[in-house]
Every structure is written in C-alpha cells, then in structure tokens.
Amino acid sequence: MKPSAGAQLEEIIGRIRKDLETSPAVPALARVDDPYVPVAFSPIAISYRRRSDGGEAFRVYPDRIDVLSLDDRDMAKLVDVMVGLGWSSVSVSGREDFCRKSWLMIGSAGIGVSGHVPTETEEIHADTIDRALSPEFE
C-alpha cells in the first residue's frame, strides 16, 4: 500500500533536512539536471525553487499546493510532483487564468480537476489541447 501524501511529504522533508545538515548548499534530493530544488521551509511543507534564479514556483503541503507561478515549466513540475505523490484529484481555486491552466495541465496528466468549469470551446477542443500539452504520450 502506498503511503499517504502527508506521510510521503514528511519523509521527503526529513530527507531534505538530513541532507542540509551535511551539505547546506544543495539537497541530495535535487538531481543536478533538475531545474528545481526542493527546500523544506517548514516542518510540514516543501518549497520548490527554480535553480536558475532561486524563484519560488510552488509550495507543497500535506493537503494542498500553493502555486506561485503560472510559468509552463513551473506548472509542469507541479504536475510531476502531484503524480509522484499519487494525487488522483484536485480542487482548484483562484484567478480564472490559473484555474483554466490547471484544468488543462493537471487534467492532461490524468488527475481529476474540479473548480474550473470549462467553456464549450475548451470542452470541444479538450483532446487537441491535451495532445498539444502531452505530445510524448502519442
């Protein structure tokens, strides 16, 4: 049985903190080729920062993710993290552009998205949009 997202997050935070005790510069969890560095900034959350500029892309908590950027690469990493944590559905709220982009990108990964009511045009073209966002699955 797969551990809950909260338990996985606690394990990741513990590993980051342990890595920081021995090497505060770069946590071992951040692969050298990964453009994002996970930083345990609280006992219950991880901040994902861009290696290129140190900017914060999003924060992962056991029960939610706070998105701080709508950049396509940041959103793609967000989806990777959600898939890695085993999330099967998510409820989005906030600005319309965020909710629309979340519906498109998160939904294309097979994760259920509520909180955005797609327009008729979005519904009609959902398959085309999905293929454009995920060409590697064709």
DSSP file with accessible surface (Angstrom, degrees, kcal/mol):
  #  RESIDUE AA STRUCTURE BP1 BP2  ACC     N-H-->O    O-->H-N    N-H-->O    O-->H-N    TCO  KAPPA ALPHA  PHI   PSI    X-CA   Y-CA   Z-CA
    1    1 A M              0   0  236      0, 0.0     0, 0.0     0, 0.0     0, 0.0   0.000 360.0 360.0 360.0 134.0    0.0    0.0    0.0
    2    2 A K        -     0   0  116      1,-0.1     3,-0.1    84,-0.0     6,-0.0  -0.543 360.0-112.7 -75.4 135.2    1.3    3.4   -1.0
    3    3 A P        -     0   0   67      0, 0.0    -1,-0.1     0, 0.0     5,-0.0  -0.276  40.9 -92.4 -65.0 155.7    1.8    5.8    2.0
    4    4 A S     >  -     0   0   80      1,-0.1     4,-2.7     4,-0.0     5,-0.2  -0.174  34.2-108.3 -63.5 160.8   -0.4    8.9    2.1
    5    5 A A  H  > S+     0   0   21      1,-0.2     4,-2.7     2,-0.2     5,-0.2   0.898 121.7  53.8 -58.6 -37.9    0.7   12.1    0.5
    6    6 A G  H  > S+     0   0   14      2,-0.2     4,-2.4     1,-0.2    -1,-0.2   0.925 109.7  46.2 -63.8 -42.1    1.2   13.6    4.0
    7    7 A A  H  > S+     0   0   41      2,-0.2     4,-2.2     1,-0.2    -2,-0.2   0.910 113.0  49.9 -67.7 -39.9    3.4   10.7    5.0
    8    8 A Q  H  X S+     0   0   30     -4,-2.7     4,-2.5     2,-0.2    -2,-0.2   0.918 110.8  50.2 -62.4 -42.7    5.4   10.9    1.8
    9    9 A L  H  X S+     0   0    4     -4,-2.7     4,-2.9    -5,-0.2     5,-0.2   0.920 109.0  51.1 -63.6 -42.3    5.8   14.7    2.3
   10   10 A E  H  X S+     0   0  130     -4,-2.4     4,-2.5     1,-0.2    -1,-0.2   0.912 110.7  49.4 -60.8 -41.3    7.1   14.1    5.9
   11   11 A E  H  X S+     0   0  106     -4,-2.2     4,-2.4     2,-0.2    -2,-0.2   0.934 112.0  47.8 -64.2 -43.8    9.6   11.6    4.6
   12   12 A I  H  X S+     0   0   34     -4,-2.5     4,-2.7     2,-0.2    -2,-0.2   0.932 111.5  50.0 -63.4 -44.6   10.8   14.0    1.9
   13   13 A I  H  X S+     0   0    7     -4,-2.9     4,-2.8     1,-0.2     5,-0.2   0.930 110.4  51.0 -60.1 -43.3   11.1   16.9    4.4
   14   14 A G  H  X S+     0   0   41     -4,-2.5     4,-2.4    -5,-0.2    -1,-0.2   0.922 111.0  47.8 -60.7 -41.4   13.1   14.6    6.8
   15   15 A R  H  X S+     0   0  109     -4,-2.4     4,-2.6     2,-0.2    -1,-0.2   0.900 111.8  49.9 -67.3 -39.7   15.5   13.6    4.0
   16   16 A I  H  X S+     0   0    0     -4,-2.7     4,-2.5     2,-0.2    -2,-0.2   0.948 111.7  48.1 -62.7 -47.0   15.9   17.3    2.9
   17   17 A R  H  X S+     0   0   95     -4,-2.8     4,-1.5     1,-0.2    -2,-0.2   0.913 112.1  49.5 -61.3 -41.1   16.7   18.3    6.5
   18   18 A K  H  X S+     0   0  141     -4,-2.4     4,-1.1    -5,-0.2     3,-0.3   0.932 111.7  49.0 -63.2 -43.7   19.2   15.5    6.9
   19   19 A D  H  X S+     0   0   34     -4,-2.6     4,-2.8     1,-0.2     3,-0.4   0.889 107.9  54.5 -61.7 -38.8   20.9   16.4    3.6
   20   20 A L  H  < S+     0   0   53     -4,-2.5    -1,-0.2     1,-0.2    -2,-0.2   0.820 100.8  59.7 -68.3 -27.9   21.0   20.0    4.7
   21   21 A E  H  < S+     0   0  159     -4,-1.5    -1,-0.2    -3,-0.3    -2,-0.2   0.858 117.3  31.5 -66.5 -33.4   22.8   19.1    7.9
   22   22 A T  H  < S+     0   0  117     -4,-1.1    -2,-0.2    -3,-0.4    -1,-0.2   0.763 139.6  14.7 -95.9 -26.7   25.6   17.5    5.9
   23   23 A S     <  -     0   0   54     -4,-2.8     3,-0.3    -5,-0.2    -1,-0.2  -0.670  60.4-178.9-149.8  87.3   25.6   19.8    2.8
   24   24 A P  S    S+     0   0  104      0, 0.0    -4,-0.1     0, 0.0    -1,-0.1   0.693  74.5  69.8 -66.3 -14.3   23.6   23.0    3.2
   25   25 A A  S    S+     0   0   88      1,-0.3    -5,-0.1    -5,-0.1    -2,-0.0   0.975 113.7   2.3 -70.6 -54.5   24.3   24.1   -0.4
   26   26 A V  S    S-     0   0   63     -3,-0.3    -1,-0.3    -7,-0.1    11,-0.0  -0.963  73.8-125.3-139.5 120.0   22.2   21.7   -2.4
   27   27 A P    >   -     0   0    5      0, 0.0     3,-1.5     0, 0.0   -11,-0.1  -0.333  21.9-126.4 -61.1 144.2   20.0   18.9   -1.0
   28   28 A A  T 3  S+     0   0   77      1,-0.3     4,-0.1   -13,-0.2   -12,-0.1   0.754 106.3  69.6 -63.5 -24.5   20.8   15.5   -2.4
   29   29 A L  T 3  S+     0   0   43      9,-0.1     2,-0.9   -17,-0.1    -1,-0.3   0.740  82.5  82.2 -66.5 -22.0   17.1   15.1   -3.4
   30   30 A A  S <  S-     0   0    6     -3,-1.5     7,-0.1     8,-0.1    -1,-0.1  -0.757  81.4-140.8 -87.6 105.8   17.7   17.7   -6.1
   31   31 A R    >   -     0   0  145     -2,-0.9     3,-1.6     1,-0.1     5,-0.1  -0.356  18.7-119.5 -61.3 147.2   19.3   16.0   -9.1
   32   32 A V  T 3  S+     0   0  137      1,-0.3    -1,-0.1    -4,-0.1    -2,-0.0   0.867 115.0  48.6 -59.0 -34.5   21.9   18.1  -10.7
   33   33 A D  T 3  S+     0   0  120      2,-0.0    -1,-0.3     3,-0.0    -2,-0.1   0.510  88.7 101.0 -86.1  -3.0   19.9   18.1  -14.0
   34   34 A D    <   -     0   0   12     -3,-1.6    17,-0.0     1,-0.1    -4,-0.0  -0.711  65.4-149.8 -83.0 125.1   16.7   19.0  -12.3
   35   35 A P  S    S+     0   0   76      0, 0.0    16,-3.7     0, 0.0    17,-0.5   0.479  77.5  70.5 -75.0   3.6   15.9   22.7  -12.7
   36   36 A Y  E     -A   50   0A  12     14,-0.3    14,-0.2    15,-0.1    -5,-0.1  -0.940  64.2-157.1-123.5 144.2   14.1   22.8   -9.4
   37   37 A V  E     -A   49   0A  22     12,-2.9    12,-2.3    -2,-0.4     2,-0.4  -0.974  16.3-138.5-118.6 120.9   15.5   22.5   -5.8
   38   38 A P  E     -A   48   0A   7      0, 0.0     2,-0.5     0, 0.0    10,-0.2  -0.663  21.7-170.5 -78.2 131.3   13.1   21.3   -3.0
   39   39 A V  E     -A   47   0A  43      8,-3.0     8,-3.4    -2,-0.4     2,-1.2  -0.989  21.4-139.4-125.5 123.0   13.6   23.2    0.1
   40   40 A A  E     +A   46   0A   7     -2,-0.5     6,-0.2     6,-0.2     8,-0.0  -0.701  31.5 167.7 -80.3  99.9   12.0   22.2    3.4
   41   41 A F  E     +     0   0A  76     -2,-1.2    -1,-0.2     4,-0.6     5,-0.1   0.526  63.6  16.3 -97.4  -3.8   11.0   25.7    4.7
   42   42 A S  E >  S-A   45   0A  25      3,-1.1     3,-0.9    -3,-0.1    -1,-0.1  -0.956  88.4 -96.6-152.8 169.8    8.7   24.5    7.5
   43   43 A P  T 3  S+     0   0  104      0, 0.0   -30,-0.1     0, 0.0   -29,-0.1   0.713 123.2  30.4 -64.3 -16.9    8.1   21.2    9.4
   44   44 A I  T 3  S+     0   0   92    -31,-0.1     2,-0.3     1,-0.0   -34,-0.1   0.284 112.6  60.7-126.0  11.5    5.2   20.4    7.1
   45   45 A A  E <   -A   42   0A   0     -3,-0.9    -3,-1.1    16,-0.1    -4,-0.6  -0.982  53.6-150.4-144.8 155.0    5.9   21.9    3.7
   46   46 A I  E     -AB  40  60A   0     14,-2.0    14,-3.1    -2,-0.3     2,-0.5  -0.982  12.2-151.1-122.8 133.1    8.4   21.9    0.8
   47   47 A S  E     -AB  39  59A   0     -8,-3.4    -8,-3.0    -2,-0.4     2,-0.6  -0.884   8.9-148.1-100.3 131.0    9.1   24.9   -1.4
   48   48 A Y  E     -AB  38  58A  25     10,-3.0     9,-2.9    -2,-0.5    10,-1.1  -0.912  21.5-172.8-100.5 118.4   10.1   24.1   -5.0
   49   49 A R  E     -AB  37  56A  85    -12,-2.3   -12,-2.9    -2,-0.6     2,-0.3  -0.886  28.2-110.5-114.5 144.7   12.5   26.8   -6.2
   50   50 A R  E  >  -A   36   0A  54      5,-3.2     4,-2.3    -2,-0.4   -14,-0.3  -0.532  18.1-147.3 -71.2 129.4   14.0   27.3   -9.7
   51   51 A R  T  4 S+     0   0   91    -16,-3.7    -1,-0.2    -2,-0.3   -15,-0.1   0.857  93.5  61.6 -64.3 -33.6   17.7   26.5   -9.8
   52   52 A S  T  4 S+     0   0  106    -17,-0.5    -1,-0.2     1,-0.2   -16,-0.1   0.891 129.1   0.5 -64.8 -42.7   18.2   29.2  -12.4
   53   53 A D  T  4 S-     0   0  103     -3,-0.1    -1,-0.2     2,-0.1    -2,-0.2   0.407  91.1-116.4-130.2   0.0   17.0   32.2  -10.4
   54   54 A G     <  +     0   0   37     -4,-2.3    -3,-0.1     1,-0.2     2,-0.1   0.482  61.6 152.8  76.3   0.9   16.0   30.9   -7.0
   55   55 A G        -     0   0   18     -5,-0.1    -5,-3.2    -6,-0.1     2,-0.5  -0.350  48.7-116.4 -66.6 143.6   12.5   32.0   -7.6
   56   56 A E  E     +B   49   0A  34     -7,-0.2    -7,-0.2     1,-0.2     3,-0.1  -0.692  30.4 179.8 -84.9 126.5    9.8   30.0   -5.8
   57   57 A A  E     -     0   0A   1     -9,-2.9    11,-2.6    -2,-0.5    12,-0.8   0.872  61.6 -27.2 -91.9 -45.5    7.4   28.1   -8.1
   58   58 A F  E     -BC  48  67A   2    -10,-1.1   -10,-3.0     9,-0.2     2,-0.4  -0.983  49.9-127.0-165.2 163.8    5.1   26.4   -5.6
   59   59 A R  E     -BC  47  66A  74      7,-2.4     7,-2.3    -2,-0.3     2,-0.5  -0.983  19.2-148.7-122.1 134.3    4.8   25.1   -2.0
   60   60 A V  E     +BC  46  65A   1    -14,-3.1   -14,-2.0    -2,-0.4     5,-0.2  -0.897  18.4 175.3-108.2 123.5    3.6   21.6   -1.2
   61   61 A Y        -     0   0   23      3,-3.1     3,-0.4    -2,-0.5   -16,-0.1  -0.743  47.1-101.3-113.3 166.5    1.7   20.9    2.0
   62   62 A P  S    S+     0   0   45      0, 0.0   -56,-0.2     0, 0.0   -57,-0.1   0.847 121.0  25.7 -58.9 -30.5    0.1   17.6    3.0
   63   63 A D  S    S+     0   0  120      1,-0.1     2,-0.3   -58,-0.1    -3,-0.0   0.406 128.1  11.9-116.8   1.4   -3.4   18.8    2.0
   64   64 A R        -     0   0  106     -3,-0.4    -3,-3.1    26,-0.0     2,-0.4  -0.989  56.7-129.2-165.1 168.9   -2.7   21.4   -0.7
   65   65 A I  E     -C   60   0A  29     -2,-0.3     2,-0.7    -5,-0.2    -5,-0.2  -0.999  16.3-148.1-130.0 128.0   -0.3   23.1   -3.0
   66   66 A D  E     -C   59   0A  53     -7,-2.3    -7,-2.4    -2,-0.4     2,-0.5  -0.878  17.0-151.0 -94.7 117.7    0.1   26.9   -3.1
   67   67 A V  E     +C   58   0A  39     -2,-0.7    -9,-0.2    -9,-0.2     3,-0.1  -0.783  21.7 173.8 -94.1 128.5    1.0   27.9   -6.7
   68   68 A L        +     0   0   87    -11,-2.6     2,-0.3    -2,-0.5   -10,-0.2   0.394  64.1  41.8-113.0  -1.2    3.2   31.0   -7.0
   69   69 A S        -     0   0   26    -12,-0.8    -1,-0.2     2,-0.1   -12,-0.0  -0.996  50.7-160.2-149.0 141.9    3.9   30.9  -10.8
   70   70 A L        +     0   0   42     -2,-0.3    -1,-0.1    -3,-0.1   -13,-0.0   0.259  49.5 135.4-103.0   9.9    1.9   30.2  -13.9
   71   71 A D     >  -     0   0   50      1,-0.1     4,-2.8   -14,-0.1     5,-0.2  -0.325  62.9-126.1 -57.7 137.6    5.0   29.6  -16.0
   72   72 A D  H  > S+     0   0   95      1,-0.2     4,-2.4     2,-0.2     5,-0.2   0.882 109.5  49.1 -56.6 -41.2    4.6   26.4  -18.1
   73   73 A R  H  > S+     0   0  171      2,-0.2     4,-2.1     1,-0.2    -1,-0.2   0.911 111.9  48.7 -67.1 -40.2    7.7   24.8  -16.8
   74   74 A D  H  > S+     0   0    3      2,-0.2     4,-2.3     1,-0.2    -2,-0.2   0.922 112.7  48.2 -64.6 -41.4    6.7   25.5  -13.2
   75   75 A M  H  X S+     0   0    1     -4,-2.8     4,-2.4     2,-0.2    -2,-0.2   0.889 109.1  53.5 -67.5 -36.0    3.3   24.1  -13.8
   76   76 A A  H  X S+     0   0   41     -4,-2.4     4,-2.3    -5,-0.2    -1,-0.2   0.914 109.8  47.8 -64.0 -40.6    4.8   21.0  -15.5
   77   77 A K  H  X S+     0   0   31     -4,-2.1     4,-2.5     2,-0.2    -2,-0.2   0.913 108.9  55.1 -65.3 -40.6    7.0   20.4  -12.4
   78   78 A L  H  X S+     0   0    4     -4,-2.3     4,-2.5     1,-0.2    -2,-0.2   0.936 108.2  48.1 -56.0 -46.4    3.9   20.9  -10.2
   79   79 A V  H  X S+     0   0   13     -4,-2.4     4,-2.7     1,-0.2     5,-0.2   0.926 109.3  53.4 -62.7 -42.6    2.1   18.2  -12.2
   80   80 A D  H  X S+     0   0  102     -4,-2.3     4,-2.5     1,-0.2    -1,-0.2   0.908 110.1  47.8 -57.3 -43.1    5.1   15.9  -11.9
   81   81 A V  H  X S+     0   0   15     -4,-2.5     4,-2.1     2,-0.2    -2,-0.2   0.928 111.1  50.3 -66.0 -43.0    5.1   16.3   -8.1
   82   82 A M  H  <>S+     0   0    4     -4,-2.5     5,-2.3     2,-0.2     4,-0.4   0.921 112.5  46.7 -61.1 -44.4    1.3   15.7   -7.9
   83   83 A V  H ><5S+     0   0   74     -4,-2.7     3,-1.4     1,-0.2    -1,-0.2   0.932 111.0  52.8 -63.0 -43.7    1.7   12.5   -9.9
   84   84 A G  H 3<5S+     0   0   47     -4,-2.5    -1,-0.2     1,-0.3    -2,-0.2   0.835 108.4  50.1 -61.0 -33.3    4.7   11.4   -7.7
   85   85 A L  T 3<5S-     0   0   13     -4,-2.1    -1,-0.3    -5,-0.1    -2,-0.2   0.510 116.1-117.0 -83.4  -5.2    2.6   11.9   -4.6
   86   86 A G  T < 5 +     0   0   41     -3,-1.4     2,-0.2    -4,-0.4    -3,-0.2   0.710  50.6 168.8  80.0  22.3   -0.1    9.8   -6.1
   87   87 A W      < -     0   0   42     -5,-2.3    -1,-0.2    -6,-0.2     3,-0.1  -0.481  15.1-177.6 -70.1 132.7   -2.8   12.5   -6.2
   88   88 A S        +     0   0   95      1,-0.3    24,-2.7    -2,-0.2     2,-0.3   0.610  66.2  13.6-106.2 -16.8   -5.8   11.4   -8.2
   89   89 A S  E     -d  112   0B  79     22,-0.2     2,-0.3     2,-0.0    -1,-0.3  -0.987  59.5-170.8-154.8 159.1   -7.9   14.6   -8.0
   90   90 A V  E     -d  113   0B  27     22,-2.3    24,-2.4    -2,-0.3     2,-0.5  -0.989  17.7-138.7-150.8 148.2   -7.5   18.2   -7.0
   91   91 A S  E     -d  114   0B  89     -2,-0.3     2,-0.3    22,-0.2    24,-0.2  -0.962  24.4-157.8-109.6 127.1   -9.8   21.1   -6.5
   92   92 A V        +     0   0   11     22,-3.0     2,-0.3    -2,-0.5     7,-0.0  -0.787  15.2 170.6-106.8 149.4   -8.5   24.4   -7.8
   93   93 A S        +     0   0  100     -2,-0.3     2,-0.3    23,-0.0    23,-0.1  -0.980  33.1  63.3-149.5 157.1   -9.5   28.0   -6.8
   94   94 A G  S    S+     0   0   62     -2,-0.3    -2,-0.0     4,-0.0     5,-0.0  -0.931  84.5  10.2 131.2-153.1   -8.2   31.4   -7.6
   95   95 A R     >  -     0   0  161     -2,-0.3     4,-2.5     1,-0.1     3,-0.2  -0.245  68.8-119.1 -63.2 150.0   -7.9   33.5  -10.7
   96   96 A E  H  > S+     0   0   99      1,-0.2     4,-2.8     2,-0.2     5,-0.2   0.885 113.4  54.3 -59.5 -40.2   -9.6   32.3  -13.8
   97   97 A D  H  > S+     0   0   67      1,-0.2     4,-2.3     2,-0.2    -1,-0.2   0.905 110.5  47.1 -64.6 -36.2   -6.3   32.1  -15.7
   98   98 A F  H  > S+     0   0   33     -3,-0.2     4,-2.8     2,-0.2     5,-0.2   0.945 112.8  48.1 -67.0 -47.6   -4.9   29.9  -13.0
   99   99 A C  H  X S+     0   0    5     -4,-2.5     4,-2.5     2,-0.2    -2,-0.2   0.916 113.5  47.7 -61.8 -41.5   -8.0   27.6  -12.9
  100  100 A R  H  X S+     0   0   90     -4,-2.8     4,-2.3     2,-0.2    -1,-0.2   0.951 113.8  46.0 -63.7 -48.9   -8.0   27.3  -16.7
  101  101 A K  H  X S+     0   0   51     -4,-2.3     4,-3.0    -5,-0.2     5,-0.4   0.898 113.0  50.8 -63.0 -39.4   -4.3   26.5  -16.9
  102  102 A S  H  X>S+     0   0    0     -4,-2.8     4,-2.2     2,-0.2     5,-0.9   0.929 108.8  51.2 -62.3 -45.2   -4.6   24.0  -14.0
  103  103 A W  H  X5S+     0   0   42     -4,-2.5     4,-0.9    -5,-0.2    -2,-0.2   0.928 115.9  42.8 -57.6 -43.7   -7.6   22.3  -15.7
  104  104 A L  H  X5S+     0   0   41     -4,-2.3     4,-1.4     3,-0.2    -2,-0.2   0.964 123.1  33.1 -68.5 -53.6   -5.6   21.9  -18.9
  105  105 A M  H  X5S+     0   0   22     -4,-3.0     4,-0.5     2,-0.2    -3,-0.2   0.916 124.3  40.5 -77.0 -44.3   -2.2   20.9  -17.5
  106  106 A I  H ><>S+     0   0    4     -4,-2.2     5,-1.5    -5,-0.4     3,-1.3   0.930 115.9  51.7 -70.8 -42.7   -3.2   18.8  -14.5
  107  107 A G  H ><<S+     0   0   32     -5,-0.9     3,-2.0    -4,-0.9    -1,-0.2   0.861 101.1  61.8 -61.6 -34.0   -6.1   17.2  -16.3
  108  108 A S  H 3<5S+     0   0   24     -4,-1.4    -1,-0.3     1,-0.3    -2,-0.2   0.726  98.7  58.0 -67.2 -17.8   -3.8   16.2  -19.2
  109  109 A A  T <<5S-     0   0   41     -3,-1.3    -1,-0.3    -4,-0.5    -2,-0.2   0.364 124.2-103.8 -90.4   3.6   -1.8   14.1  -16.6
  110  110 A G  T < 5S+     0   0   68     -3,-2.0     2,-0.5     1,-0.3    -3,-0.2   0.606  78.9 134.6  86.3  11.1   -5.0   12.1  -15.8
  111  111 A I      < -     0   0    8     -5,-1.5    -1,-0.3   -22,-0.0   -22,-0.2  -0.832  60.0-117.2 -94.9 129.3   -5.6   13.9  -12.5
  112  112 A G  E     -d   89   0B  38    -24,-2.7   -22,-2.3    -2,-0.5     2,-0.5  -0.421  30.3-160.8 -66.1 137.4   -9.2   14.9  -11.9
  113  113 A V  E     +d   90   0B  28    -24,-0.2     2,-0.3    -2,-0.1   -22,-0.2  -0.980  12.6 176.1-126.2 122.4   -9.7   18.7  -11.6
  114  114 A S  E     +d   91   0B  66    -24,-2.4   -22,-3.0    -2,-0.5     3,-0.1  -0.835  56.3  61.6-115.9 160.9  -12.7   20.4  -10.1
  115  115 A G  S    S+     0   0   53     -2,-0.3     2,-0.4   -24,-0.2    -1,-0.1   0.282  87.3  83.1 107.8 -10.4  -13.1   24.1   -9.5
  116  116 A H        -     0   0   12     -3,-0.2    -1,-0.2   -17,-0.1    -3,-0.1  -0.993  61.6-155.5-126.3 126.4  -13.0   25.1  -13.2
  117  117 A V        -     0   0  131     -2,-0.4    -3,-0.0    -3,-0.1   -17,-0.0  -0.889  25.4-136.0 -98.6 107.8  -16.0   24.9  -15.5
  118  118 A P        -     0   0   25      0, 0.0     2,-0.0     0, 0.0   -18,-0.0  -0.333  16.9-115.9 -64.8 146.7  -14.6   24.6  -19.0
  119  119 A T     >  -     0   0   66      1,-0.1     4,-2.5     4,-0.0     5,-0.2  -0.274  31.0-103.5 -70.9 167.5  -16.1   26.7  -21.7
  120  120 A E  H  > S+     0   0  155      1,-0.2     4,-2.7     2,-0.2     5,-0.2   0.917 124.7  51.9 -60.7 -40.1  -17.9   25.0  -24.6
  121  121 A T  H  > S+     0   0   92      1,-0.2     4,-2.3     2,-0.2    -1,-0.2   0.915 108.8  49.9 -63.3 -43.2  -14.8   25.7  -26.8
  122  122 A E  H  4 S+     0   0   17      1,-0.2     4,-0.3     2,-0.2    -1,-0.2   0.913 112.3  48.0 -61.7 -42.1  -12.5   24.2  -24.2
  123  123 A E  H >< S+     0   0  113     -4,-2.5     3,-1.0     2,-0.2     4,-0.3   0.929 111.6  49.4 -63.9 -45.1  -14.6   21.1  -24.0
  124  124 A I  H 3< S+     0   0  108     -4,-2.7     3,-0.3     1,-0.2    -1,-0.2   0.895 121.2  35.1 -61.2 -39.6  -14.8   20.7  -27.8
  125  125 A H  T 3X S+     0   0   91     -4,-2.3     4,-2.8    -5,-0.2     5,-0.3   0.249  82.2 112.6-102.3  14.8  -11.1   21.0  -28.2
  126  126 A A  H <> S+     0   0   25     -3,-1.0     4,-2.8    -4,-0.3    -1,-0.2   0.886  78.7  49.8 -56.7 -42.3  -10.0   19.2  -24.9
  127  127 A D  H  > S+     0   0  115     -4,-0.3     4,-2.4    -3,-0.3    -1,-0.2   0.917 112.3  47.2 -64.8 -41.6   -8.4   16.3  -26.8
  128  128 A T  H  > S+     0   0   77      2,-0.2     4,-2.2     1,-0.2    -2,-0.2   0.925 113.7  48.1 -64.3 -43.3   -6.5   18.6  -29.1
  129  129 A I  H  X S+     0   0   47     -4,-2.8     4,-2.2     2,-0.2    -2,-0.2   0.936 111.2  51.0 -62.9 -43.7   -5.3   20.7  -26.1
  130  130 A D  H  X S+     0   0   64     -4,-2.8     4,-1.9    -5,-0.3    -2,-0.2   0.924 110.4  48.3 -61.1 -45.0   -4.3   17.5  -24.3
  131  131 A R  H  < S+     0   0  112     -4,-2.4    -1,-0.2     1,-0.2    -2,-0.2   0.889 111.1  51.2 -64.3 -36.6   -2.3   16.2  -27.2
  132  132 A A  H  < S+     0   0   79     -4,-2.2    -1,-0.2     1,-0.2    -2,-0.2   0.880 114.0  44.1 -68.1 -35.1   -0.5   19.6  -27.6
  133  133 A L  H  < S+     0   0   64     -4,-2.2    -1,-0.2     1,-0.2    -2,-0.2   0.773 125.5  31.6 -80.1 -26.5    0.4   19.6  -23.8
  134  134 A S    ><  +     0   0   11     -4,-1.9     3,-1.7    -5,-0.2    -1,-0.2  -0.438  63.2 153.0-131.4  62.3    1.5   16.0  -23.8
  135  135 A P  G >   +     0   0   79      0, 0.0     3,-1.6     0, 0.0    -1,-0.1   0.778  68.4  71.3 -64.7 -22.0    3.0   15.1  -27.2
  136  136 A E  G 3  S+     0   0  132      1,-0.3    -5,-0.1    -3,-0.1    -2,-0.0   0.675  91.7  59.1 -68.8 -13.1    5.2   12.4  -25.5
  137  137 A F  G <         0   0  157     -3,-1.7    -1,-0.3    -6,-0.1    -6,-0.0   0.373 360.0 360.0 -97.0   5.4    2.1   10.2  -24.9
  138  138 A E    <         0   0  155     -3,-1.6    -7,-0.0    -4,-0.1     0, 0.0  -0.461 360.0 360.0 -84.0 360.0    1.1    9.9  -28.6
